[in-house]
Amino acid sequence: MNSFRLPGSTRIAYVHLRVSDFGESLGFYRDLLGLKEVKRFDATVHLAAGDGMNPIVILTENRSAKPRSVPSAGLFHAALLLPDRKELARIFKRLYDHRWTFEGFADHGVSEALYLADPDGNGIELYLDRPRDQWPHRQGELGMGTWELDLDSLLSELRNSDESWTGIHPYATIGHIHLQVSNLQMAEQFYHELLRFDVTQRTFPGALFLSAGGYHHHIGLNIWNSKDGSPLSPDSLGLMCFGIEMPDRQAKRQLEERVQSSNFWSSVVDGRFLLRDGDRIEIEIT
């Protein structure tokens, strides 16, 4: 069991958020970003990138929930991965034309990214990966950094395009999730030593990046606002759960055996099992 590694097919399946108002949240995720509503029951809506696709964003409305305190653990951002540069340019123009506020733009070497927040302040990243053979490396690990994004170059992808907006690309996925945690060492013990995500970069101050299969990162962790902070409250707005998909059934069984006797084990539901990390962030392994 000590030699267990997550298979390369492992990925982030979805993010589940507690929101204050369906009208505002659906106005953002469905009407502005163009995700498709594929299921609704009680106070929960499932949104997919395309018809017939699995949901990647799940929203549960709770009008009495309170905003998460800044120093507590929880979501830093959920990152939607676009399939090509033109699609990133299209969604940038869509948001710009509708005067949505951007919180930042970055070239990370491995990717180009746009940063914003949903109506409840949940961080959202929209990004595009560069080809793997172009990813920078330093001293045996990925050399991700933060440089200025060339927005003029990005928009040039639309120069000869007159396509009307029809929604986010149906192959958009949750490329990674970035979490605020109270303690990086504790988080590393869970995500790396127990779940067996590989550490891809640990030299970025106050942060740690992990992945399966050589990706730049499926999970980001930081203590920038939350060092020694409180665990995630089960009653606050924001992250309720996120899903990790493991199509390799044998590997999933091995992981289940590995974590079942740990303090992080929660329950099994319909063949999926639930865990909670040291900050009470819930993870569903599907």
C-alpha angles and dihedrals in degrees: 000000000000089000092055115127129180112255119248091248091068113116144158106271105187147336121230116205134189107223134187101223131020092205094059096038096048089045087061106035099033108025100033105029092033102233113159122241104231103165139015130182130160106323098340131093126189118210126194132185092239142009111282093016126122115263116264098180123042120187127196117188120222113165093188096053116114127226114267114257111251097239095051127098120261142091120355092174143327112224123217111203117214121207099231144005095259090058091052089050091049094053092044090054091045092055094041092051090052090048095240111168117250119209096198150330125223146179105211096181091243093052148006115238145189120201129206141135135243122238091277093050097257109154117246127189122194111195151161126215122230116224111282093241088063096053111117120237132196127187095344098313137080114286099215113166141156118261134158115285116229100231093177090057091047093052091048086074086075097047096110097027126106097171115143120231113270100163138278115324110277091232094058112126141177097270096183144340125227118206136196108226134181097229128019095204092053091047092049090053089056104039098033109025098035106026091031101227108161118244108239100174132011101158097082104103113258095357143090129198126203137178148164124239098014097297115149091247140331091178129035122190128191142169096199094122102008110050108149088354129146125280121262111286115232090218102050130100116260133042118028099164143328129214130230113200119210111182089181100089095192091053090047090054090049091051091048090053089047097053102031095091095042127104088247096064115114115166149306121250123179094334093314121106129212128218134181120210124217091278093052093253107153121227126188117205108208 
